[in-house]
Amino acid sequence: MQQPLVSVITPTYNAELFIKETIESVRAQTYNNWELILVDDASKDTTVSILKKYTEEDIRIKFHVLEKNSGAAIARNTAIEKATGSYIAFLDADDLWMPEKLSKQIAFMQKENIQVCFASYELMNEVGKSLGKKVNALPKVNFSKMLKSNYIGNLTGIYNATTLGKVYMPNIRKRQDWALWLTLIKKVEFAYSISEPLAKYRVREDSISSNKLNLLKYNYTIYRKALKFGAFKSSLYLIRFLIEHFFIKPQQTTQL
């Protein structure tokens, strides 16, 4: 039986330090029917030459270069537009997948008729050394739960583009992945997870989560611009986010 094609969406920008390892983690998948669509956001380093080399080695790898720096949302949406797979998955240019990531998720989605799937993931530092921690995925999340906080690690998320259609990210600077998963979950009752860690997330010093004030600012933007909530409702949900994120914490980070 033919495996359904999975389109892997990877935006790049000045990613020369990490992109080789990221691409190799896709090539190492036990699931073979995938296409990796890399869209470079006008990098100033050697990223594009690295991508070109890989496309010459593996016909499953394709890349496109944006004429000007446009942001991650435009890069991701360009890749989604070019995707031809039945499933769409996401992997940023500095993160990694476990070898059985696609095999386990696609099998799970097909067996249980799941349209949106995610998984737990491990944490590593900027140079790729394990931090000895993992972020445990909740068993399932619905739209109401996702409004309180983003419980889907984008590097683990997959959606069925055949049944749900192609869903794009809003053109906002940060947290556009959260808006994408909110849109998708609104189409289905729940997104379901695999508890096993299937990816490795690189914790960068300049990440949004390292700056709590910026995190709140970008979250407010999601409520106002992506979801079109009014100022009062957006502020209310921001308070709910603070309670969920800093006091309830149902999504635990535990030691490996």
C-alpha positions in Angstrom: 0.0 0.0 0.0 1.4 3.4 -1.0 2.3 5.7 1.8 0.6 9.1 1.7 2.9 11.9 0.8 3.9 14.2 3.7 5.0 17.8 2.9 7.5 19.1 5.4 7.5 22.9 5.8 10.8 24.5 6.8 11.5 28.3 6.6 15.2 29.3 6.7 17.0 32.5 7.5 20.8 32.7 8.2 20.5 29.0 9.2 24.0 27.8 8.1 24.9 26.6 11.6 22.0 24.2 12.0 20.2 23.5 8.7 22.4 20.5 7.6 21.5 18.6 10.8 17.9 19.6 10.4 17.7 18.3 6.9 19.6 15.1 7.8 17.0 14.4 10.5 14.3 14.4 7.8 16.4 12.2 5.5 16.9 9.8 8.3 13.1 9.2 8.7 11.9 5.6 8.5 9.0 7.0 6.6 10.1 7.5 3.0 7.3 9.3 1.2 8.0 12.9 2.1 8.9 16.1 0.3 10.9 18.8 2.2 10.0 22.3 1.1 12.5 24.9 2.3 11.8 28.5 1.7 14.7 30.9 2.4 13.8 34.3 3.7 16.7 36.2 1.9 19.5 34.8 4.0 22.8 36.7 4.1 25.0 33.7 5.0 25.7 30.4 3.1 22.2 28.9 3.8 21.1 29.0 0.1 24.2 27.3 -1.2 23.7 24.5 1.4 20.1 24.1 0.3 21.1 24.0 -3.4 23.5 21.2 -2.6 20.8 19.1 -0.9 18.4 19.6 -3.8 21.0 18.2 -6.1 21.4 15.1 -3.9 17.8 14.3 -3.1 14.9 14.9 -5.4 12.5 14.9 -2.4 14.1 18.2 -1.3 13.0 21.5 -2.9 13.8 25.1 -2.1 12.6 28.6 -3.0 14.3 31.9 -2.2 12.3 35.0 -1.3 13.4 38.2 -3.1 13.4 40.1 0.1 13.2 39.3 3.8 9.5 38.9 4.6 9.3 37.0 7.9 8.6 33.5 8.9 4.9 33.6 8.1 5.4 34.5 4.5 8.2 31.9 4.2 6.0 29.2 5.7 2.9 30.1 3.6 5.0 30.1 0.5 6.1 26.5 1.3 2.5 25.5 2.1 1.3 26.9 -1.2 3.9 24.7 -3.0 3.1 21.6 -1.0 1.6 18.6 -2.7 1.3 16.2 0.2 -1.8 14.7 1.8 -0.3 15.7 5.1 1.5 18.9 6.1 4.1 18.9 8.8 6.4 21.6 10.2 10.1 21.7 11.2 12.0 24.9 11.9 15.6 25.2 10.5 17.2 24.7 13.9 15.1 21.8 15.3 15.4 18.0 14.8 13.1 15.0 14.3 13.5 11.5 15.8 13.9 8.9 13.0 10.4 7.4 13.6 8.6 10.7 13.9 6.6 10.6 10.7 6.1 6.8 10.8 4.5 6.9 14.2 2.4 10.0 13.7 1.0 9.0 10.2 0.2 5.5 11.4 -1.6 6.9 14.5 -3.5 9.4 12.4 -4.6 6.8 9.9 -5.6 4.2 12.4 -7.6 6.5 14.6 -8.9 8.8 11.8 -7.2 11.8 13.4 -7.0 15.1 11.5 -4.5 17.1 13.6 -1.7 15.4 15.6 1.2 16.5 17.8 3.7 14.9 20.2 6.0 15.5 23.1 9.5 16.7 22.4 12.9 17.0 24.1 14.9 20.1 24.8 18.5 20.8 23.7 20.7 23.8 24.1 22.0 26.1 21.3 24.9 23.7 20.4 22.7 20.6 20.4 23.4 19.2 23.8 20.5 17.6 25.6 19.1 19.6 28.5 17.8 16.4 30.0 14.2 17.7 29.8 11.1 17.0 27.7 7.8 18.9 27.2 5.0 16.5 27.7 2.1 16.8 25.2 -1.4 16.9 26.6 -3.4 13.8 25.4 -5.7 16.0 23.5 -6.6 19.7 23.2 -9.7 21.5 21.8 -10.2 25.1 20.7 -11.1 26.4 24.2 -8.0 24.9 25.7 -5.8 26.2 22.9 -7.1 29.7 23.4 -5.5 29.7 26.9 -2.0 28.7 25.7 -0.3 27.1 22.7 -0.1 23.4 23.6 1.1 22.2 20.2 4.9 22.2 19.6 5.1 23.3 16.0 8.0 21.0 15.3 5.7 18.0 16.1 2.4 19.2 14.5 0.9 17.5 11.4 -2.5 18.1 9.8 -4.4 16.3 7.1 -4.5 18.7 4.1 -6.7 16.3 2.1 -9.7 16.5 4.6 -9.1 20.0 6.1 -7.6 21.8 3.0 -4.5 23.9 3.1 -4.5 26.2 6.1 -2.1 29.2 6.1 -0.6 31.3 8.8 -1.5 35.0 9.4 1.1 37.5 8.4 2.2 38.5 11.9 5.8 38.6 13.1 5.7 36.0 15.9 3.4 33.2 17.2 1.8 32.7 13.8 2.1 28.9 14.4 -0.3 29.2 17.4 -2.8 31.0 15.1 -2.5 28.2 12.6 -3.3 25.4 15.1 -6.2 27.4 16.5 -7.6 27.7 13.0 -7.2 24.0 12.4 -8.6 22.9 15.7 -11.6 25.0 15.1 -12.4 22.7 12.2 -12.2 19.5 14.3 -13.3 18.6 17.8 -9.8 17.8 19.1 -6.2 17.5 18.2 -4.6 14.3 19.6 -1.1 13.6 20.7 1.5 10.9 21.0 3.1 11.0 24.4 6.5 9.8 23.2 9.0 12.6 22.4 9.4 12.6 18.6 11.4 15.8 18.1 14.1 17.9 19.6 13.6 21.7 20.2 16.6 23.9 20.2 16.4 26.5 23.1 17.9 29.7 21.8 18.9 32.7 23.9 16.9 35.0 21.7 13.7 33.0 21.8 10.4 34.7 22.5 9.8 32.6 25.7 13.1 33.9 27.1 11.5 37.4 27.2 8.2 37.3 29.1 7.2 40.8 28.2 7.6 40.1 24.4 5.7 36.8 24.9 2.7 38.7 26.3 2.9 41.3 23.5 2.8 38.7 20.8 0.1 36.7 22.5 -2.1 39.9 22.6 -1.4 40.3 18.9 -2.8 36.8 18.3 -6.0 37.6 20.0 -6.4 41.0 18.4 -5.2 40.5 14.8 -5.4 36.8 14.2 -8.6 36.0 16.0 -10.1 39.5 15.7 -11.1 39.8 19.3 -11.9 43.2 20.8 -9.5 44.9 23.2 -11.5 43.9 26.3 -11.8 40.2 25.2 -8.2 40.1 24.2 -7.1 41.5 27.6 -9.4 38.9 29.3 -7.8 36.0 27.4 -4.3 37.4 28.1 -5.2 37.2 31.8 -6.4 33.6 31.2 -3.1 32.9 29.5 -1.1 34.2 32.5 -3.2 32.0 34.9 -2.8 28.9 32.6 0.9 29.5 31.9 2.2 30.5 35.2 -0.1 28.8 37.8 -2.0 25.8 36.3 0.8 24.5 34.0 -0.9 21.3 32.9 1.7 20.8 30.2 4.7 19.8 32.4 8.4 19.9 31.5 9.9 16.9 33.1 13.4 15.3 33.4 14.3 12.6 31.0 
